[in-house]
Amino acid sequence: MKTVEIITVRLDPRREDPLLRELRTALQKQKVFEDRVIVELYRHQALKTELSIHLRSVSLQADGLPSVLGRRLADALREFGPISHSAWVEEGT
């Protein structure tokens, strides 16, 4: 079944640029991670300090819980601002 985790962080404007550069560099090198997780980076059009990271995967488990990769990433981003982390399962699967 298809799953997506969404990690949203509202960045501290003073720390925004270094974090974004580091994330972009990492994602340019590797977009597919463990267990075929595809990582995508989005930025809010109006709120430039709002960043959303989407982890897309196909999983055999239907528990709807955040992955280890998602939890680690969310924990690492907490120092840059408030975090929202949720896991979603495709409807009808």
KOLDREN-304029 format. One record per residue (C-alpha): residue number from 1; residue in three letters; z, x, y. Coordinates in Angstrom, 2 decimals. Layout:
! residues N
{num=NUM	residuo=Ala	c3=Z	c1=X	c2=Y}
...
***
This chain:
! residues 93
{num=1	residuo=Met	c3=0.00	c1=0.00	c2=0.00}
{num=2	residuo=Lys	c3=-0.70	c1=1.12	c2=3.52}
{num=3	residuo=Thr	c3=2.20	c1=2.03	c2=5.76}
{num=4	residuo=Val	c3=2.61	c1=3.20	c2=9.32}
{num=5	residuo=Glu	c3=5.66	c1=4.68	c2=10.99}
{num=6	residuo=Ile	c3=5.85	c1=4.59	c2=14.75}
{num=7	residuo=Ile	c3=8.07	c1=7.04	c2=16.59}
{num=8	residuo=Thr	c3=8.23	c1=6.45	c2=20.33}
{num=9	residuo=Val	c3=9.98	c1=8.80	c2=22.71}
{num=10	residuo=Arg	c3=10.49	c1=8.47	c2=26.46}
{num=11	residuo=Leu	c3=10.31	c1=12.06	c2=27.58}
{num=12	residuo=Asp	c3=12.42	c1=13.73	c2=30.19}
{num=13	residuo=Pro	c3=9.76	c1=14.59	c2=32.83}
{num=14	residuo=Arg	c3=11.15	c1=18.12	c2=33.17}
{num=15	residuo=Arg	c3=10.53	c1=18.80	c2=29.45}
{num=16	residuo=Glu	c3=7.34	c1=16.80	c2=29.00}
{num=17	residuo=Asp	c3=4.63	c1=19.47	c2=29.33}
{num=18	residuo=Pro	c3=6.00	c1=22.08	c2=26.91}
{num=19	residuo=Leu	c3=6.59	c1=19.45	c2=24.21}
{num=20	residuo=Leu	c3=3.14	c1=17.90	c2=24.58}
{num=21	residuo=Arg	c3=1.45	c1=21.31	c2=24.41}
{num=22	residuo=Glu	c3=3.37	c1=22.18	c2=21.26}
{num=23	residuo=Leu	c3=2.60	c1=18.84	c2=19.57}
{num=24	residuo=Arg	c3=-1.09	c1=18.98	c2=20.47}
{num=25	residuo=Thr	c3=-1.38	c1=22.52	c2=19.15}
{num=26	residuo=Ala	c3=0.34	c1=21.58	c2=15.89}
{num=27	residuo=Leu	c3=-1.82	c1=18.49	c2=15.41}
{num=28	residuo=Gln	c3=-5.05	c1=20.36	c2=16.15}
{num=29	residuo=Lys	c3=-4.21	c1=22.76	c2=13.33}
{num=30	residuo=Gln	c3=-3.10	c1=20.11	c2=10.85}
{num=31	residuo=Lys	c3=-3.53	c1=16.32	c2=11.05}
{num=32	residuo=Val	c3=-2.82	c1=15.55	c2=7.38}
{num=33	residuo=Phe	c3=0.61	c1=16.44	c2=6.05}
{num=34	residuo=Glu	c3=2.59	c1=16.07	c2=2.84}
{num=35	residuo=Asp	c3=1.60	c1=13.13	c2=0.64}
{num=36	residuo=Arg	c3=-1.58	c1=12.58	c2=2.71}
{num=37	residuo=Val	c3=0.24	c1=11.43	c2=5.83}
{num=38	residuo=Ile	c3=-2.10	c1=11.29	c2=8.82}
{num=39	residuo=Val	c3=-0.37	c1=12.00	c2=12.13}
{num=40	residuo=Glu	c3=-1.76	c1=10.59	c2=15.39}
{num=41	residuo=Leu	c3=-0.46	c1=11.17	c2=18.89}
{num=42	residuo=Tyr	c3=-0.72	c1=8.50	c2=21.62}
{num=43	residuo=Arg	c3=0.35	c1=8.44	c2=25.24}
{num=44	residuo=His	c3=1.05	c1=5.34	c2=27.33}
{num=45	residuo=Gln	c3=-1.63	c1=4.85	c2=29.96}
{num=46	residuo=Ala	c3=0.72	c1=3.86	c2=32.78}
{num=47	residuo=Leu	c3=3.97	c1=5.55	c2=31.72}
{num=48	residuo=Lys	c3=2.94	c1=9.17	c2=31.31}
{num=49	residuo=Thr	c3=6.32	c1=10.11	c2=29.86}
{num=50	residuo=Glu	c3=6.03	c1=7.57	c2=27.01}
{num=51	residuo=Leu	c3=4.76	c1=9.19	c2=23.81}
{num=52	residuo=Ser	c3=4.04	c1=7.47	c2=20.49}
{num=53	residuo=Ile	c3=3.49	c1=9.27	c2=17.20}
{num=54	residuo=His	c3=1.99	c1=7.30	c2=14.31}
{num=55	residuo=Leu	c3=2.34	c1=8.43	c2=10.70}
{num=56	residuo=Arg	c3=-0.20	c1=6.61	c2=8.52}
{num=57	residuo=Ser	c3=-0.12	c1=6.79	c2=4.74}
{num=58	residuo=Val	c3=-0.78	c1=5.02	c2=1.48}
{num=59	residuo=Ser	c3=2.44	c1=4.70	c2=-0.49}
{num=60	residuo=Leu	c3=3.33	c1=3.47	c2=-3.94}
{num=61	residuo=Gln	c3=6.75	c1=2.41	c2=-2.69}
{num=62	residuo=Ala	c3=7.16	c1=-0.89	c2=-0.90}
{num=63	residuo=Asp	c3=10.63	c1=-0.27	c2=0.49}
{num=64	residuo=Gly	c3=9.53	c1=-0.23	c2=4.14}
{num=65	residuo=Leu	c3=11.94	c1=2.60	c2=4.92}
{num=66	residuo=Pro	c3=11.08	c1=5.57	c2=7.14}
{num=67	residuo=Ser	c3=9.80	c1=8.64	c2=5.29}
{num=68	residuo=Val	c3=11.53	c1=12.00	c2=5.14}
{num=69	residuo=Leu	c3=8.81	c1=13.43	c2=7.41}
{num=70	residuo=Gly	c3=9.31	c1=10.58	c2=9.90}
{num=71	residuo=Arg	c3=13.09	c1=10.97	c2=9.94}
{num=72	residuo=Arg	c3=12.84	c1=14.73	c2=10.46}
{num=73	residuo=Leu	c3=10.32	c1=14.34	c2=13.26}
{num=74	residuo=Ala	c3=12.40	c1=11.64	c2=14.99}
{num=75	residuo=Asp	c3=15.53	c1=13.78	c2=14.71}
{num=76	residuo=Ala	c3=13.71	c1=16.79	c2=16.19}
{num=77	residuo=Leu	c3=12.39	c1=14.73	c2=19.12}
{num=78	residuo=Arg	c3=15.81	c1=13.28	c2=20.09}
{num=79	residuo=Glu	c3=16.53	c1=16.25	c2=22.32}
{num=80	residuo=Phe	c3=13.52	c1=15.30	c2=24.50}
{num=81	residuo=Gly	c3=14.57	c1=11.71	c2=25.23}
{num=82	residuo=Pro	c3=15.47	c1=8.30	c2=23.73}
{num=83	residuo=Ile	c3=13.77	c1=7.55	c2=20.38}
{num=84	residuo=Ser	c3=12.56	c1=4.38	c2=18.70}
{num=85	residuo=His	c3=11.55	c1=4.78	c2=15.04}
{num=86	residuo=Ser	c3=10.23	c1=1.97	c2=12.83}
{num=87	residuo=Ala	c3=8.35	c1=1.68	c2=9.54}
{num=88	residuo=Trp	c3=5.70	c1=-0.96	c2=8.85}
{num=89	residuo=Val	c3=3.95	c1=-2.15	c2=5.69}
{num=90	residuo=Glu	c3=0.46	c1=-3.66	c2=5.80}
{num=91	residuo=Glu	c3=0.53	c1=-7.44	c2=5.61}
{num=92	residuo=Gly	c3=-0.79	c1=-8.97	c2=2.40}
{num=93	residuo=Thr	c3=-0.24	c1=-5.98	c2=0.13}
***
